[in-house]
Amino acid sequence: MGRLKTIKLLILKVSFNLIYQCFYYLSGPRKQQITFATMRSTQLNDNLKALYAEYQLAGHSNLVTFCYHYDRSFKSKVGFLWASLRALRYMATSRLFIIDDYFFPLYAINKHDQNQVVQLWHAIGALKKFGLSLPNANRSILKPHTNYDWVFVNTENDRPFYVDAFDVTTDQVIASGEPMLDEMVKETTQSQTSERPILLYAPTYRPAVHGEEQVLALVQAFIEASPQLQQSWEIYISVHPYVNLPSFKLPRHVHVFQDPDRIKALLPQSKLLITDYSSLSLNFSYFERPILLFTPDYQAYQRNCGFYVDYYSYLGAPHFSELASLMTFINHDLTNLNLDYVKRLKAKTFPRLDGRNTQRVYQFLTHLD
């Protein structure tokens, strides 16, 4: 880490903690205040959205939402400091502060026990390593994924991976099932909105220095290769919210977007999912439809990030390192693909199909009092 960056982090750490302490001692935590916070979107999505609705349904009135989309663009960096100040105030004055991703201001403070922090991670399962499991994560002046009191995960098998990724003990990790999966279980069918079959491509985020460039290069290459597909697909490409998305010159039936709600709507309609290391493969397994992996940088990704599981073996999906081979497979072999691997993945991902994950999280949190 460069000296200038180290100094900047030290300044932020000291100043953010001072601001948090001032808010805490001046206002103190309000017993009934519960804040739902994210820095990955301008609105609540997935787990946060589901749990917020459960609190509303139960008649809780002192609910606060804090949403800021940090995409590493110049504009979002300028707004980040002001957003962080607001977030620090909510942390200091909330009994529960519920997040769904990396949350920089939280890691800078000496948190008080009266401010309970809940992590509802935005992705289900644990395939690729993240958080403190990544190489060099512990070397930062500002240690990430600290100050969590409770972490909710999808299955019992996920618990040790989240203990490794976050600064928590096993007792702090609760296997409740992910709230966002309830809607998927309750709405098993959805009408097709496109006359063409839908192909969803979702490359995952790369945390390296040139990670954003890699993702955008993959998207551009996929767009350029799409005319090779013989069937008339409607192609949707989902880009991670942390990527600063440029404008692409798109063929008529290709769409590029950044919207978690749109992904949720597209999953039950899609006939094919193509990804690399995204946990969307786990979500999509519920529908028992083909999952293909396009992983041209597998060796580098394994070396730089790594996996909690034997990745190819765990998913069992056909995988490709070249776009030409992937397109050929879709054109000639997809219709005859045996989907037993998807059904096995579904069985591992969805041990509970009762649609009560959100209620389990809600009941646990309400009993903390």
C-alpha positions in Angstrom: 0.0 0.0 0.0 1.3 3.4 -1.0 2.2 5.9 1.7 -0.3 8.5 0.4 -3.1 6.0 0.6 -2.1 4.9 4.1 -2.2 8.5 5.3 -5.6 9.0 3.6 -7.0 5.9 5.3 -5.6 7.0 8.7 -7.2 10.4 8.4 -10.6 8.9 7.4 -10.4 6.4 10.2 -9.7 9.0 12.9 -12.2 11.5 11.6 -15.0 9.0 10.9 -14.6 7.6 14.4 -14.6 11.0 16.0 -17.8 12.0 14.1 -19.5 8.7 15.1 -18.6 9.2 18.8 -20.0 12.8 18.7 -23.3 11.6 17.2 -23.4 8.8 19.8 -22.9 10.9 22.9 -25.0 13.8 21.6 -28.0 11.8 20.5 -27.4 8.2 21.6 -29.1 5.1 20.1 -32.9 5.4 19.8 -34.4 2.1 21.1 -36.9 1.8 18.3 -34.8 3.0 15.4 -33.8 0.4 12.8 -31.8 1.5 9.8 -31.6 -0.4 6.5 -28.4 0.7 4.7 -26.7 0.0 1.4 -23.9 1.5 -0.6 -24.5 -0.7 -3.7 -27.8 0.8 -4.9 -30.0 3.9 -4.8 -32.8 1.7 -3.3 -33.3 -1.3 -1.1 -33.0 -4.6 -2.9 -33.2 -8.3 -2.3 -32.5 -9.2 1.4 -32.9 -5.7 2.7 -36.1 -5.1 0.7 -37.6 -8.3 1.9 -36.8 -7.7 5.6 -37.9 -4.1 5.5 -41.3 -5.2 4.1 -41.5 -7.7 7.0 -40.9 -4.9 9.6 -43.5 -2.7 7.9 -46.0 -5.5 7.9 -45.5 -6.0 11.6 -46.3 -2.3 12.2 -42.8 -1.0 13.1 -42.8 2.8 12.5 -39.3 4.0 13.2 -37.6 2.5 10.1 -34.9 4.5 8.3 -33.5 3.8 4.9 -30.0 4.9 3.7 -29.2 4.1 0.1 -26.1 5.3 -1.9 -24.7 3.9 -5.1 -20.9 3.9 -5.0 -19.7 2.9 -8.4 -16.1 4.3 -8.2 -17.0 7.0 -10.7 -15.7 10.6 -10.0 -19.2 11.7 -9.2 -19.8 8.9 -6.6 -16.4 9.5 -5.0 -17.3 13.2 -4.5 -20.6 12.3 -2.9 -19.1 9.5 -0.8 -17.9 11.8 2.1 -21.3 13.4 2.6 -23.0 10.0 2.3 -20.6 8.6 4.9 -21.4 11.4 7.4 -25.1 10.6 7.1 -24.4 6.9 7.5 -22.3 7.6 10.7 -25.2 9.5 12.2 -27.6 6.6 11.5 -25.1 4.1 13.0 -24.8 6.1 16.2 -28.6 6.6 16.6 -29.9 3.2 15.6 -30.6 0.1 17.7 -30.2 -2.0 14.6 -28.1 -1.1 11.6 -28.7 -3.6 8.8 -26.5 -3.7 5.7 -26.1 -6.0 2.7 -22.5 -5.5 1.5 -19.1 -3.8 2.2 -19.8 -0.7 4.2 -16.6 1.5 4.5 -17.6 3.9 7.3 -18.5 1.1 9.6 -15.0 -0.3 9.6 -13.5 3.0 10.7 -15.3 3.3 14.1 -15.0 1.9 17.6 -18.6 0.8 17.7 -20.7 0.8 20.8 -22.5 -2.4 21.8 -25.8 -0.5 21.9 -25.5 -0.1 18.1 -26.1 -3.6 16.8 -24.9 -4.3 13.2 -26.5 -7.0 11.1 -25.0 -8.2 7.8 -27.4 -9.6 5.3 -24.9 -10.3 2.5 -26.4 -9.7 -0.9 -25.3 -13.0 -2.4 -26.5 -16.5 -1.4 -24.0 -19.3 -0.7 -20.3 -19.1 -0.8 -18.4 -20.0 -4.0 -15.7 -17.4 -4.6 -13.7 -16.0 -1.7 -14.5 -12.5 -0.5 -14.0 -10.2 2.5 -11.1 -11.2 4.8 -10.7 -14.5 2.9 -9.0 -12.6 0.1 -5.2 -12.3 0.0 -3.8 -9.2 1.9 -7.2 -8.2 3.2 -5.9 -8.1 6.8 -3.0 -5.8 5.9 -5.2 -2.7 5.4 -5.0 0.1 7.8 -8.7 0.0 7.9 -9.6 -3.7 8.3 -12.8 -4.5 6.4 -15.8 -6.5 7.5 -15.5 -5.7 11.2 -18.0 -4.5 13.8 -20.7 -7.1 12.7 -22.8 -8.4 15.6 -24.9 -10.9 13.5 -24.5 -12.4 10.0 -27.4 -14.3 8.3 -26.6 -16.9 5.7 -28.5 -19.4 3.6 -27.4 -22.8 4.8 -25.5 -24.5 7.7 -22.7 -25.4 5.2 -22.1 -21.7 4.5 -21.3 -20.8 8.1 -17.6 -21.6 8.2 -17.0 -19.6 5.0 -18.6 -16.5 6.4 -16.7 -16.9 9.7 -13.5 -16.9 7.5 -14.7 -13.9 5.4 -15.9 -11.7 8.3 -14.5 -10.8 11.7 -17.1 -12.9 13.5 -17.3 -16.2 15.5 -19.5 -19.2 14.5 -22.1 -18.3 17.1 -22.6 -14.9 15.4 -23.5 -16.6 12.0 -27.1 -17.7 11.8 -28.3 -20.1 9.1 -31.8 -18.8 8.5 -32.1 -19.0 4.7 -31.8 -15.9 2.6 -34.9 -13.6 2.8 -34.7 -12.8 -0.9 -35.3 -16.4 -1.8 -38.8 -16.3 -0.3 -40.3 -14.5 -3.3 -38.7 -16.9 -5.7 -40.2 -19.9 -3.9 -43.7 -18.3 -3.7 -43.7 -17.2 -7.3 -42.5 -20.3 -9.2 -43.9 -19.2 -12.6 -43.8 -15.9 -14.4 -45.2 -15.0 -17.8 -42.7 -14.5 -20.6 -42.4 -10.8 -21.5 -40.3 -11.4 -24.6 -41.2 -13.3 -27.8 -37.7 -14.5 -28.0 -36.1 -16.9 -25.5 -34.0 -15.0 -22.9 -30.3 -15.5 -22.4 -28.9 -13.9 -19.3 -25.1 -13.2 -19.1 -23.8 -12.1 -15.7 -20.0 -11.7 -15.4 -19.0 -11.1 -11.8 -17.0 -8.3 -10.3 -13.1 -8.5 -10.3 -11.6 -6.8 -7.2 -8.1 -6.3 -8.8 -6.7 -3.0 -9.8 -7.8 -3.5 -13.4 -10.9 -5.5 -12.5 -13.4 -3.0 -14.0 -11.5 -3.0 -17.3 -11.6 -6.8 -17.3 -15.4 -6.9 -16.7 -16.1 -4.4 -19.4 -13.8 -6.2 -21.9 -15.8 -9.4 -21.2 -19.0 -7.6 -21.9 -17.7 -6.0 -25.1 -16.5 -9.4 -26.3 -19.8 -11.1 -25.6 -21.7 -8.4 -27.4 -19.4 -8.8 -30.5 -19.8 -12.6 -30.4 -23.6 -12.6 -30.0 -24.3 -12.6 -33.8 -22.7 -16.1 -33.9 -25.8 -17.5 -32.1 -28.1 -19.2 -34.5 -31.2 -19.1 -32.4 -33.0 -15.7 -32.0 -32.1 -15.0 -28.4 -33.1 -11.9 -26.5 -29.8 -11.2 -24.6 -29.5 -9.4 -21.3 -26.1 -8.6 -19.8 -26.1 -7.8 -16.1 -23.1 -5.7 -14.9 -22.1 -5.5 -11.3 -23.2 -2.3 -9.6 -19.7 -1.3 -8.6 -18.6 -1.0 -12.2 -18.8 2.4 -13.8 -20.9 1.5 -16.8 -20.1 3.2 -20.2 -22.4 3.3 -23.2 -22.1 0.3 -25.6 -23.1 0.1 -29.2 -25.6 -2.6 -29.0 -27.3 -4.9 -31.5 -31.1 -4.7 -31.5 -31.7 -7.7 -29.2 -28.9 -7.1 -26.7 -29.4 -5.2 -23.5 -26.8 -4.1 -20.9 -28.0 -3.0 -17.4 -27.3 -2.6 -13.7 -30.4 -3.3 -11.7 -30.9 -6.0 -9.0 -34.7 -5.8 -9.4 -34.4 -6.4 -13.2 -32.2 -9.5 -12.5 -34.9 -10.8 -10.1 -37.5 -10.3 -12.8 -35.4 -11.9 -15.5 -34.3 -15.0 -13.6 -37.6 -16.9 -13.8 -38.0 -15.9 -17.5 -34.6 -16.8 -18.7 -34.0 -20.0 -20.6 -30.2 -19.9 -20.1 -27.8 -18.4 -17.6 -24.1 -17.8 -18.5 -21.8 -16.6 -15.8 -18.3 -17.0 -14.6 -18.0 -16.9 -10.8 -21.3 -15.2 -9.8 -23.5 -16.7 -7.1 -26.5 -16.1 -9.5 -25.8 -19.6 -10.6 -27.1 -20.7 -7.2 -30.3 -18.6 -7.5 -30.9 -19.8 -11.1 -30.6 -23.5 -10.2 -34.0 -23.2 -8.6 -35.6 -23.1 -12.0 -33.7 -26.3 -13.2 -32.6 -24.7 -16.5 -29.1 -24.7 -18.1 -26.2 -22.9 -16.5 -23.0 -22.4 -18.5 -19.7 -21.0 -17.3 -17.5 -18.7 -19.4 -14.3 -18.5 -17.5 -11.4 -17.3 -19.7 -9.4 -16.1 -16.6 -10.0 -19.0 -14.3 -6.4 -19.7 -13.4 -5.7 -16.0 -12.7 -9.0 -15.6 -10.7 -8.2 -18.7 -8.7 -4.8 -17.4 -7.9 -5.9 -13.8 -7.1 -9.2 -14.5 -5.3 -9.7 -18.2 -4.9 -12.8 -20.3 -4.0 -14.2 -21.9 -0.9 -15.2 -25.0 -2.9 -13.8 -27.0 -5.8 -15.5 -24.7 -8.2 -16.0 -26.7 -11.4 -16.8 -29.8 -9.4 -19.3 -28.1 -7.1 -21.3 -26.5 -9.9 -20.9 -29.4 -12.4 -21.7 -27.0 -15.2 -20.1 -27.1 -18.7 -17.3 -24.5 -18.7 -15.5 -22.7 -21.5 -12.4 -20.5 -21.8 -13.2 -19.3 -25.4 -16.3 -17.5 -26.7 -16.2 -19.4 -29.9 -16.5 -22.8 -28.1 -19.3 -21.4 -25.9 -21.3 -20.2 -28.9 -20.8 -23.5 -30.7 -22.1 -25.4 -27.7 -25.2 -23.2 -27.4 -25.9 -23.6 -31.1 -25.5 -27.4 -31.3 -25.5 -29.1 -27.8 -27.6 -27.0 -25.5 -30.9 -28.7 -26.4 -29.5 -32.1 -25.5 -27.8 -31.0 -22.2 -28.5 -33.3 -19.2 -29.7 -31.0 -16.4 -29.0 -33.4 -13.5 -26.1 -31.2 -12.4 -28.5 -28.3 -12.0 -30.9 -30.4 -9.9 -28.0 -31.4 -7.7 -27.0 -27.8 -7.3 -30.6 -26.8 -6.4 -30.7 -29.5 -3.7 -27.6 -28.1 -2.1 -28.7 -24.5 -2.4 -32.3 -24.8 -1.3 -32.5 -27.0 1.8 -35.6 -25.0 2.9 -38.4 -24.3 0.5 -41.0 -23.1 3.0 -40.9 -19.4 2.0 -40.2 -18.4 5.7 -36.6 -17.2 5.6 -37.6 -13.5 6.1 -39.7 -14.4 9.1 -36.9 -16.4 10.7 -34.5 -13.4 10.4 -37.2 -11.0 11.7 -38.1 -13.2 14.7 -34.4 -13.6 15.7 -33.8 -9.8 15.6 -37.0 -8.9 17.5 -36.0 -11.3 20.3 -32.7 -9.5 20.8 -34.5 -7.1 23.1 
